[in-house]
């Protein structure tokens, strides 16, 4: 009897362990499935950052399950989830072995298709286009909408890579005619057919079909030198009745590029409606900061920059932070002129306000070891008047090593050490105050809620 009871107890404990192990395994595959589903949705929406994050979680959960329960009933699905996570986070080298094993072991059609579409993606990335098409084209008929959509999209990309643009358009047109034109627009840009790309993009805007791929394509057009095309497309998008957030993002993206090219009027025209269009507080903050940057570019003095910043409605951003740092440097200057010199460099480089920077450079006290250096820096911003600034510097500091260096003479710069010391001390002193001010401003910032028309 005792032996029987002991046997029953051991059996009970063993059964309990099996149940716990099975529950743990199911919990692992459940977490991996959920993260994989989130990643797939982000992938379809064009949010690559969110997709990568979710697929990394899916891969980690699936790999943990494979390590702890290699013989579980969910092993094939775990292999597929691990492989998909690796594939969509950029590790196709390790992904393919997992995906091949999943396809060989699984009897679940959905799991096999999910593994196959990820393997097709890896083959596409590896420029193995014919092999990718062999896997992807049958999946376009999948009953799973997400798998069929991705298979269609990547089949088209493989055809485009083979130079078969018409075939890619036919593939996409069956399920997503708009998507076909977006794909063809990117392909036209990459092949240098800019007029064709512009025509397709304008047509998508007119049809209210705006997609996330618009933003990098606008930036690429601009950086490629097709600035007029990028501006025309952005204006077509602005006039569209498509997604308001994408219209706002397009305006901000191109306005920032216009500002960098000193085309402030056009930038302000694009930026003005953004706070009404977008409910994205980060995007609205970018727009307001860009509007402030446009406002200060032509300011004749730093005092005028401060006034314009005070009058502008905005949230903390790169421009307002640069103004705050310049103000802090000037306020903390102990009389050696280093604070004004550093502030002038910020106004020149970060705010792109040459007139105000020039005014700060020549404000440095005459007795400062940085005075001549400041006037020479101002000369570089003075255009046709540069020679006048150099002449004044020669008259006031005839023995300046900075002038000797300008003339090409070797010099033992006895001012270098005190100048560098002044600059370093001024910066170290100001940056502490600046960081404290920035922290206080961030803690009290309450950006207004944006409303859409």
C-alpha positions as CSV (number, residue, x, y, z in Angstrom):
1,X,0.0,0.0,0.0
2,X,2.8,2.4,1.0
3,X,4.6,1.6,-2.3
4,X,1.4,2.3,-4.2
5,X,0.9,5.6,-2.5
6,X,4.5,6.6,-3.1
7,X,4.0,5.7,-6.8
8,X,0.8,7.8,-7.0
9,X,2.6,10.7,-5.4
10,X,5.5,10.5,-7.8
11,X,3.0,10.3,-10.7
12,X,1.1,13.3,-9.4
13,X,4.3,15.3,-9.1
14,X,5.4,14.2,-12.6
15,X,2.0,15.1,-14.0
16,X,2.2,18.5,-12.3
17,X,5.6,19.2,-13.9
18,X,4.3,18.2,-17.3
19,X,1.4,20.6,-17.0
20,X,3.6,23.4,-15.8
21,X,6.1,22.9,-18.6
22,X,3.3,22.8,-21.2
23,X,1.8,26.0,-19.7
24,X,5.2,27.7,-19.9
25,X,5.7,26.6,-23.5
26,X,2.3,27.8,-24.5
27,X,2.9,31.1,-22.7
28,X,6.1,31.5,-24.7
29,X,4.6,30.8,-28.0
30,X,1.6,33.1,-27.2
31,X,4.0,36.0,-26.5
32,X,5.9,35.4,-29.6
33,X,2.7,35.2,-31.7
34,X,1.5,38.5,-30.3
35,X,4.8,40.3,-31.0
36,X,4.9,38.8,-34.4
37,X,1.4,40.0,-35.2
38,X,2.3,43.5,-34.0
39,X,5.4,43.5,-36.2
40,X,3.5,42.3,-39.2
41,X,0.9,45.1,-38.8
42,X,3.7,47.7,-38.5
43,X,5.4,46.3,-41.5
44,X,2.2,46.6,-43.6
45,X,1.8,50.2,-42.3
46,X,5.3,51.1,-43.4
47,X,6.5,51.7,-39.8
48,X,9.9,49.9,-40.0
49,X,11.0,51.1,-36.6
50,X,8.0,49.6,-34.8
51,X,8.2,46.5,-36.9
52,X,11.8,45.9,-36.0
53,X,11.1,46.4,-32.3
54,X,8.2,43.9,-32.3
55,X,9.9,41.3,-34.4
56,X,12.9,41.4,-32.1
57,X,10.6,40.6,-29.2
58,X,9.0,37.8,-31.1
59,X,12.4,36.3,-32.0
60,X,13.6,36.5,-28.4
61,X,10.4,34.8,-27.0
62,X,10.5,32.1,-29.7
63,X,14.2,31.4,-29.1
64,X,13.7,31.1,-25.4
65,X,10.9,28.5,-26.0
66,X,13.2,26.5,-28.4
67,X,16.0,26.5,-25.8
68,X,13.8,25.5,-22.9
69,X,11.3,23.2,-24.6
70,X,12.9,21.8,-27.8
71,X,10.4,19.0,-28.1
72,X,7.2,20.9,-27.4
73,X,4.2,20.6,-29.7
74,X,4.8,24.2,-30.8
75,X,8.3,23.6,-31.9
76,X,7.6,24.1,-35.6
77,X,5.7,27.3,-35.0
78,X,8.5,28.5,-32.6
79,X,11.0,27.9,-35.4
80,X,8.9,30.0,-37.8
81,X,8.4,32.8,-35.3
82,X,12.1,32.9,-34.5
83,X,13.1,32.8,-38.2
84,X,10.6,35.6,-39.0
85,X,11.9,37.7,-36.1
86,X,15.5,37.3,-37.4
87,X,14.5,38.0,-41.0
88,X,12.7,41.2,-40.3
89,X,15.4,42.5,-38.0
90,X,18.0,42.1,-40.6
91,X,19.7,38.8,-39.7
92,X,18.7,36.7,-42.8
93,X,21.9,34.6,-42.5
94,X,20.5,32.9,-39.4
95,X,16.9,33.3,-40.3
96,X,16.8,31.0,-43.3
97,X,17.9,27.9,-41.4
98,X,15.1,28.5,-38.9
99,X,12.6,29.2,-41.6
100,X,13.6,26.1,-43.7
101,X,13.3,23.9,-40.6
102,X,9.8,25.3,-39.8
103,X,8.6,24.7,-43.4
104,X,9.9,21.2,-43.3
105,X,8.3,20.3,-39.9
106,X,5.1,22.2,-39.8
107,X,1.7,20.7,-40.9
108,X,0.0,24.0,-40.3
109,X,-0.6,25.8,-43.7
110,X,-0.6,29.3,-42.1
111,X,2.7,28.6,-40.3
112,X,4.3,27.3,-43.5
113,X,3.1,30.4,-45.4
114,X,4.3,32.8,-42.8
115,X,7.7,31.1,-42.8
116,X,7.8,31.1,-46.6
117,X,7.0,34.8,-47.0
118,X,9.8,35.7,-44.6
119,X,12.2,33.4,-46.5
120,X,11.1,35.1,-49.7
121,X,11.9,38.5,-48.1
122,X,15.4,37.3,-47.2
123,X,16.0,36.0,-50.7
124,X,14.9,39.3,-52.1
125,X,17.3,41.2,-49.8
126,X,20.1,38.8,-50.9
127,X,19.4,39.7,-54.6
128,X,18.3,36.1,-55.3
129,X,15.3,37.4,-57.3
130,X,14.3,34.2,-59.2
131,X,14.3,32.2,-56.0
132,X,12.4,34.9,-54.1
133,X,9.7,34.9,-56.8
134,X,9.4,31.1,-56.7
135,X,8.5,31.4,-53.0
136,X,6.5,34.6,-53.1
137,X,4.3,34.3,-56.2
138,X,2.2,31.3,-54.9
139,X,1.6,33.1,-51.6
140,X,-0.2,36.0,-53.4
141,X,-3.2,33.6,-53.4
142,X,-3.0,33.0,-49.7
143,X,-6.2,33.2,-47.7
144,X,-4.3,35.2,-45.1
145,X,-4.7,38.8,-46.1
146,X,-1.4,40.0,-44.5
147,X,0.6,37.2,-46.1
148,X,-0.9,37.8,-49.6
149,X,-0.3,41.5,-49.3
150,X,3.4,41.2,-48.3
151,X,3.9,38.5,-51.0
152,X,2.4,40.7,-53.6
153,X,4.5,43.7,-52.5
154,X,7.7,41.8,-52.5
155,X,7.0,39.9,-55.7
156,X,6.7,43.4,-57.4
157,X,10.0,44.5,-55.8
158,X,11.7,41.4,-57.2
159,X,10.3,42.0,-60.7
160,X,11.4,45.6,-60.5
161,X,14.9,44.5,-59.5
162,X,14.9,42.3,-62.6
163,X,14.0,45.3,-64.7
164,X,10.4,44.2,-65.3
165,X,8.5,47.3,-64.3
166,X,5.4,46.4,-66.3
167,X,5.3,43.0,-64.7
168,X,5.5,44.6,-61.2
169,X,2.7,47.0,-62.1
170,X,0.5,44.1,-63.2
171,X,1.2,42.2,-60.0
172,X,0.3,45.2,-57.8
173,X,-2.6,46.5,-59.8
174,X,-4.7,43.4,-59.0
175,X,-4.9,44.1,-55.3
176,X,-3.6,47.7,-54.8
177,X,-3.6,49.9,-57.9
178,X,-2.4,52.9,-55.8
179,X,0.4,50.8,-54.3
180,X,1.5,49.9,-57.8
181,X,2.0,53.6,-58.6
182,X,3.9,54.2,-55.4
183,X,6.2,51.4,-56.2
184,X,6.7,52.6,-59.8
185,X,7.4,56.1,-58.5
186,X,10.2,54.9,-56.3
187,X,11.5,52.8,-59.2
188,X,11.3,55.7,-61.6
189,X,13.3,57.9,-59.2
190,X,16.0,55.3,-58.7
191,X,16.3,54.9,-62.5
192,X,16.6,58.6,-63.0
193,X,13.2,59.0,-64.7
194,X,12.3,62.0,-62.5
195,X,9.5,63.4,-64.7
196,X,7.8,59.9,-64.5
197,X,8.2,59.8,-60.8
198,X,6.8,63.3,-60.4
199,X,3.8,62.4,-62.6
200,X,3.0,59.3,-60.5
201,X,3.3,61.1,-57.2
202,X,1.1,64.0,-58.2
203,X,-1.5,61.5,-59.4
204,X,-1.4,59.7,-56.1
205,X,-1.9,63.1,-54.3
206,X,-4.8,64.0,-56.5
207,X,-6.4,60.6,-55.7
208,X,-6.0,61.3,-52.0
209,X,-3.7,58.3,-51.7
210,X,-0.9,59.5,-49.4
211,X,1.4,56.9,-47.8
212,X,4.4,56.9,-45.5
213,X,6.9,56.3,-48.3
214,X,6.1,59.8,-49.5
215,X,8.4,61.4,-46.9
216,X,11.7,59.7,-47.6
217,X,11.0,60.0,-51.4
218,X,10.6,63.8,-51.0
219,X,13.9,64.0,-49.1
220,X,15.6,61.8,-51.7
221,X,14.4,64.0,-54.5
222,X,15.7,67.1,-52.8
223,X,19.1,65.6,-51.9
224,X,19.5,64.3,-55.4
225,X,19.2,67.8,-56.7
226,X,15.7,67.7,-58.0
227,X,14.6,70.5,-55.6
228,X,12.0,72.0,-58.0
229,X,10.3,68.6,-58.4
230,X,10.3,68.0,-54.6
231,X,8.7,71.4,-54.1
232,X,6.0,70.9,-56.8
233,X,5.1,67.4,-55.4
234,X,4.9,68.9,-51.9
235,X,2.6,71.6,-53.1
236,X,0.4,69.0,-54.8
237,X,0.3,67.0,-51.6
238,X,-0.6,70.1,-49.6
239,X,-3.5,70.7,-51.9
240,X,-4.6,67.1,-51.6
241,X,-7.5,65.9,-49.5
242,X,-5.4,62.9,-48.4
243,X,-4.3,62.0,-44.9
244,X,-3.8,65.2,-42.9
245,X,-0.8,63.9,-40.9
246,X,1.1,63.0,-44.0
247,X,0.3,66.4,-45.6
248,X,1.7,68.0,-42.5
249,X,4.8,65.8,-42.4
250,X,5.5,66.6,-46.1
251,X,5.2,70.3,-45.4
252,X,7.6,70.1,-42.4
253,X,10.1,67.9,-44.2
254,X,10.5,70.1,-47.2
255,X,10.4,73.3,-45.2
256,X,13.4,72.2,-43.2
257,X,15.2,71.5,-46.4
258,X,14.2,74.9,-47.8
259,X,15.5,76.6,-44.6
260,X,18.9,74.9,-45.0
261,X,19.0,76.4,-48.5
262,X,18.1,79.9,-47.1
263,X,14.8,79.9,-48.8
264,X,12.9,81.2,-45.8
265,X,9.8,82.7,-47.5
266,X,8.9,79.4,-49.2
267,X,9.6,77.5,-45.9
268,X,7.3,79.8,-43.9
269,X,4.5,79.3,-46.5
270,X,4.7,75.6,-46.1
271,X,4.9,75.7,-42.3
272,X,2.1,78.0,-41.4
273,X,-0.8,75.5,-41.7
274,X,0.9,72.6,-39.9
275,X,-0.3,73.4,-36.3
276,X,-3.9,73.2,-37.7
277,X,-3.3,70.1,-39.7
278,X,-1.5,67.8,-37.3
279,X,-2.4,66.3,-33.9
280,X,1.2,65.0,-33.6
281,X,2.7,67.3,-30.9
282,X,6.3,66.3,-32.0
283,X,5.6,67.3,-35.6
284,X,3.9,70.5,-34.6
285,X,6.9,71.3,-32.3
286,X,9.3,70.7,-35.3
287,X,7.2,73.1,-37.4
288,X,7.2,75.8,-34.9
289,X,10.9,75.5,-34.3
290,X,11.4,75.7,-38.1
291,X,9.2,78.8,-38.2
292,X,11.4,80.4,-35.5
293,X,14.5,79.5,-37.5
294,X,13.1,81.2,-40.5
295,X,12.2,84.3,-38.4
296,X,15.7,84.7,-37.1
297,X,17.8,84.1,-40.2
298,X,17.8,87.7,-41.3
299,X,17.9,89.3,-37.9
300,X,20.4,92.2,-37.8
301,X,21.4,91.7,-34.2
302,X,21.2,89.1,-31.4
303,X,18.9,91.4,-29.5
304,X,16.5,91.2,-32.4
305,X,16.8,87.4,-32.4
306,X,15.8,87.3,-28.7
307,X,12.8,89.6,-29.5
308,X,11.6,87.5,-32.4
309,X,12.0,84.3,-30.3
310,X,10.0,85.9,-27.5
311,X,7.2,86.9,-29.9
312,X,7.1,83.5,-31.6
313,X,4.7,80.8,-30.5
314,X,6.7,77.7,-30.1
315,X,7.8,74.7,-28.1
316,X,11.4,73.9,-27.1
317,X,13.4,72.7,-30.1
318,X,16.8,73.0,-31.7
319,X,16.4,76.6,-32.6
320,X,15.0,77.8,-29.3
321,X,17.7,75.8,-27.5
322,X,20.4,77.4,-29.5
323,X,19.1,80.8,-28.7
324,X,19.0,79.9,-25.0
325,X,22.6,78.7,-25.1
326,X,23.8,81.8,-26.8
327,X,22.0,84.0,-24.3
328,X,23.5,82.0,-21.4
329,X,27.0,82.4,-22.9
330,X,26.6,86.1,-23.2
331,X,25.1,86.5,-19.7
332,X,27.9,84.5,-18.1
333,X,30.7,86.3,-19.9
334,X,33.0,87.8,-17.2
335,X,34.4,90.5,-19.5
336,X,37.0,88.5,-21.5
337,X,34.8,88.3,-24.5
338,X,34.8,84.5,-24.7
339,X,31.1,84.2,-24.1
340,X,30.3,86.6,-26.9
341,X,32.7,84.8,-29.2
342,X,31.1,81.4,-28.5
343,X,27.6,82.8,-28.8
344,X,28.5,84.3,-32.1
345,X,29.6,80.9,-33.4
346,X,26.3,79.4,-32.3
347,X,24.4,82.2,-34.0
348,X,26.4,81.7,-37.2
349,X,26.4,77.9,-37.3
350,X,23.2,76.8,-35.5
351,X,20.9,79.7,-36.3
352,X,22.4,80.6,-39.7
353,X,22.0,84.3,-38.9
354,X,25.1,85.9,-40.3
355,X,24.3,89.5,-39.6
356,X,23.6,88.9,-35.9
357,X,26.7,86.7,-35.7
358,X,28.8,89.5,-37.2
359,X,27.4,91.9,-34.7
360,X,28.4,89.6,-31.8
361,X,31.9,89.0,-33.1
362,X,32.7,92.7,-33.2
363,X,31.2,93.2,-29.7
364,X,34.2,91.5,-28.0
365,X,36.1,93.9,-25.8
366,X,39.1,95.5,-27.4
367,X,41.5,94.3,-24.7
368,X,40.4,90.7,-25.1
369,X,42.9,88.2,-26.6
370,X,40.0,87.1,-28.8
371,X,39.2,90.6,-30.2
372,X,41.2,90.3,-33.4
373,X,40.0,86.8,-34.0
374,X,36.4,88.0,-33.6
375,X,36.9,90.8,-36.2
376,X,38.4,88.3,-38.7
377,X,35.5,85.9,-38.1
378,X,33.1,88.9,-38.8
379,X,35.0,89.6,-42.0
380,X,34.2,86.2,-43.3
381,X,30.5,87.1,-42.9
382,X,30.8,90.6,-44.4
383,X,30.7,89.8,-48.1
384,X,32.1,92.8,-50.1
385,X,32.9,94.6,-46.9
386,X,35.3,91.9,-45.6
387,X,38.4,94.0,-46.4
388,X,37.1,96.9,-44.2
389,X,36.9,94.5,-41.2
390,X,40.4,93.2,-41.8
391,X,41.7,96.8,-42.2
392,X,40.2,97.7,-38.8
393,X,41.7,94.6,-37.2
394,X,45.1,95.5,-38.5
395,X,44.8,99.1,-37.2
396,X,43.8,98.0,-33.7
397,X,45.9,94.9,-33.2
398,X,48.9,95.1,-35.6
399,X,50.8,92.5,-33.7
400,X,48.0,89.9,-33.5
401,X,49.2,86.4,-34.3
402,X,45.8,85.8,-35.9
403,X,46.6,88.5,-38.5
404,X,50.1,87.1,-39.0
405,X,48.5,83.7,-39.6
406,X,46.1,85.3,-42.1
407,X,49.1,86.6,-44.0
408,X,50.7,83.2,-44.1
409,X,53.5,83.8,-41.6
410,X,54.6,81.3,-39.0
411,X,54.0,82.6,-35.6
412,X,54.5,81.5,-32.0
413,X,50.9,82.2,-30.9
414,X,51.4,83.5,-27.4
415,X,47.7,84.2,-27.3
416,X,46.6,80.7,-28.1
417,X,46.8,79.4,-24.5
418,X,45.0,82.3,-22.8
419,X,42.4,82.4,-25.6
420,X,41.7,78.6,-25.3
421,X,41.6,78.9,-21.6
422,X,39.0,81.7,-21.8
423,X,36.9,79.8,-24.2
424,X,37.0,76.6,-22.2
425,X,36.2,78.3,-18.9
426,X,33.3,80.3,-20.5
427,X,31.9,77.2,-22.1
428,X,32.1,75.1,-18.9
429,X,30.5,77.8,-16.8
430,X,27.7,78.4,-19.3
431,X,26.8,74.8,-20.1
432,X,25.9,74.0,-16.5
433,X,23.5,77.0,-16.4
434,X,22.1,76.1,-19.8
435,X,21.4,72.5,-18.8
436,X,19.6,73.6,-15.7
437,X,17.5,76.1,-17.6
438,X,16.7,73.5,-20.3
439,X,15.6,71.0,-17.6
440,X,13.3,73.6,-16.0
441,X,11.8,74.6,-19.3
442,X,11.1,71.0,-20.3
443,X,9.5,70.3,-16.9
444,X,7.1,73.2,-17.2
445,X,6.3,72.9,-20.9
446,X,2.7,72.3,-21.7
447,X,2.3,72.3,-25.5
448,X,-1.2,73.2,-26.7
449,X,-3.3,70.5,-28.2
450,X,-3.5,70.7,-31.9
451,X,-6.8,70.5,-33.7
452,X,-7.6,69.4,-37.2
453,X,-9.8,71.4,-39.5
